[in-house]
Amino acid sequence: MVEHCSMPFDEALLSAYLDDELTQEESQPVRIHLDDCESCRRIYEQMRELREATMTTTFPALDDGQWNERPRSRVSRILRNLGWAMLLLWLGGVVFLGLTELAAEAGGMPIRELALIVGLAGGGLLVFLSILLDRLSSYKTDRYRRVQK
């Protein structure tokens, strides 16, 4: 603290005193010292002013439009939709190429194993598409889509 103080307090102790976190036994010597020592009282007042300033400071809240993840412009919306379409086409192409190569190499593979692989890949793709279609169809009528966390 200050050099002239005969009994300097740790700032953590002054902070605890300021926040009323000390017991009566602990706070009494601090209160008596603050009554007698102007330099410690000045530090205590600065800490109190800083605490009041931080407790009363308000920060502007952002409006909901700034948190929205949807594209804001028509061009952005079109580009995003084209991007999703390209990704889905790519995924379909990769699955198709994989299945055709698997079928070409399946000369020695039993039909049962080929059917299992095609069924698994096709079933997974159909489940994905059904979920995607459900999400897209319910998106327009979803009452909670604009609810922010």
C-alpha positions as CSV (number, residue, x, y, z in Angstrom):
1,M,0.0,0.0,0.0
2,V,1.4,3.4,0.9
3,E,4.7,3.9,2.6
4,H,3.5,6.3,5.4
5,C,1.0,3.7,6.7
6,S,2.1,2.2,10.0
7,M,-0.1,-0.9,9.5
8,P,-0.8,-1.5,5.7
9,F,-3.6,-3.8,4.8
10,D,-3.5,-6.2,1.9
11,E,-5.9,-5.2,-0.9
12,A,-7.5,-8.6,-0.7
13,L,-8.5,-7.8,2.9
14,L,-9.8,-4.4,1.9
15,S,-11.8,-6.0,-0.9
16,A,-13.3,-8.5,1.5
17,Y,-14.1,-5.7,3.9
18,L,-15.7,-3.8,1.0
19,D,-17.8,-6.8,0.0
20,D,-18.8,-7.4,3.6
21,E,-17.2,-10.8,3.6
22,L,-15.3,-10.5,6.9
23,T,-16.5,-11.5,10.3
24,Q,-17.1,-8.9,12.9
25,E,-13.8,-9.8,14.6
26,E,-11.9,-9.4,11.3
27,S,-13.6,-6.2,10.1
28,Q,-13.3,-4.3,13.4
29,P,-9.5,-3.7,13.1
30,V,-9.9,-2.7,9.4
31,R,-12.7,-0.2,10.3
32,I,-10.6,1.3,13.1
33,H,-7.5,1.5,10.9
34,L,-9.5,3.2,8.1
35,D,-10.8,5.8,10.5
36,D,-7.2,6.7,11.5
37,C,-5.3,6.2,8.3
38,E,-6.0,8.6,5.4
39,S,-3.9,6.8,2.8
40,C,-5.6,3.5,3.4
41,R,-9.0,5.2,3.5
42,R,-8.1,6.8,0.1
43,I,-7.3,3.3,-1.4
44,Y,-10.5,2.0,0.2
45,E,-12.5,4.8,-1.4
46,Q,-10.9,4.2,-4.8
47,M,-11.8,0.5,-4.6
48,R,-15.4,1.4,-3.6
49,E,-15.8,3.8,-6.5
50,L,-14.4,1.2,-8.9
51,R,-16.8,-1.4,-7.5
52,E,-19.7,0.9,-7.9
53,A,-18.7,1.8,-11.4
54,T,-18.4,-1.8,-12.5
55,M,-21.7,-2.8,-10.8
56,T,-23.7,0.0,-12.4
57,T,-22.2,-0.2,-15.9
58,T,-24.7,-1.4,-18.4
59,F,-23.8,-3.0,-21.8
60,P,-26.1,-2.7,-24.8
61,A,-27.7,-6.0,-25.8
62,L,-27.5,-6.9,-29.4
63,D,-30.8,-7.2,-31.2
64,D,-32.0,-10.6,-32.4
65,G,-31.2,-9.8,-36.1
66,Q,-27.5,-9.8,-35.3
67,W,-27.6,-13.3,-34.0
68,N,-29.6,-14.7,-36.9
69,E,-27.7,-17.4,-38.8
70,R,-29.9,-17.3,-41.9
71,P,-28.6,-15.4,-45.0
72,R,-29.5,-11.8,-44.9
73,S,-29.6,-11.0,-48.6
74,R,-31.2,-12.7,-51.6
75,V,-27.8,-13.3,-53.3
76,S,-26.5,-14.9,-50.1
77,R,-29.6,-17.2,-49.8
78,I,-29.2,-18.3,-53.5
79,L,-25.5,-19.0,-53.0
80,R,-26.1,-21.0,-49.8
81,N,-28.9,-23.1,-51.5
82,L,-26.6,-23.7,-54.5
83,G,-23.8,-24.8,-52.1
84,W,-26.1,-27.3,-50.4
85,A,-27.4,-28.6,-53.7
86,M,-23.8,-29.1,-54.9
87,L,-22.9,-30.9,-51.7
88,L,-25.9,-33.2,-52.0
89,L,-25.1,-33.9,-55.6
90,W,-21.5,-34.7,-54.8
91,L,-22.6,-37.0,-52.0
92,G,-24.9,-38.8,-54.4
93,G,-22.2,-39.1,-57.0
94,V,-19.7,-40.5,-54.5
95,V,-22.2,-43.1,-53.3
96,F,-23.1,-44.0,-56.9
97,L,-19.5,-44.3,-58.0
98,G,-18.7,-46.4,-54.9
99,L,-21.6,-48.7,-55.6
100,T,-20.7,-49.1,-59.3
101,E,-17.1,-49.9,-58.5
102,L,-18.3,-52.3,-55.9
103,A,-20.6,-54.0,-58.4
104,A,-17.8,-54.2,-61.0
105,E,-15.4,-55.8,-58.5
106,A,-18.2,-58.1,-57.2
107,G,-17.6,-60.7,-59.8
108,G,-16.5,-63.0,-57.1
109,M,-18.6,-61.4,-54.4
110,P,-21.8,-63.2,-53.4
111,I,-25.1,-61.5,-54.2
112,R,-26.0,-61.5,-50.5
113,E,-23.0,-59.4,-49.5
114,L,-23.6,-57.0,-52.4
115,A,-27.3,-56.7,-51.4
116,L,-26.3,-56.0,-47.8
117,I,-23.9,-53.2,-48.7
118,V,-26.3,-51.6,-51.2
119,G,-29.1,-51.9,-48.7
120,L,-27.1,-50.3,-46.0
121,A,-25.8,-47.4,-48.1
122,G,-29.2,-46.9,-49.8
123,G,-31.0,-47.1,-46.5
124,G,-28.7,-44.6,-44.8
125,L,-29.2,-42.3,-47.8
126,L,-33.0,-42.6,-47.7
127,V,-33.1,-42.0,-43.9
128,F,-30.9,-38.9,-44.4
129,L,-33.1,-37.6,-47.2
130,S,-36.3,-38.2,-45.2
131,I,-34.9,-36.3,-42.2
132,L,-33.8,-33.5,-44.5
133,L,-37.2,-33.3,-46.2
134,D,-39.0,-33.3,-42.8
135,R,-36.7,-30.5,-41.6
136,L,-37.2,-28.4,-44.7
137,S,-41.0,-28.9,-44.7
138,S,-41.4,-28.0,-41.0
139,Y,-39.0,-25.1,-41.2
140,K,-41.6,-22.7,-42.6
141,T,-44.2,-23.5,-39.9
142,D,-41.8,-23.9,-37.0
143,R,-43.0,-21.5,-34.3
144,Y,-39.7,-21.7,-32.4
145,R,-37.2,-21.2,-35.3
146,R,-36.5,-17.6,-34.3
147,V,-36.1,-18.3,-30.6
148,Q,-32.6,-17.3,-29.5
149,K,-30.6,-19.1,-26.9
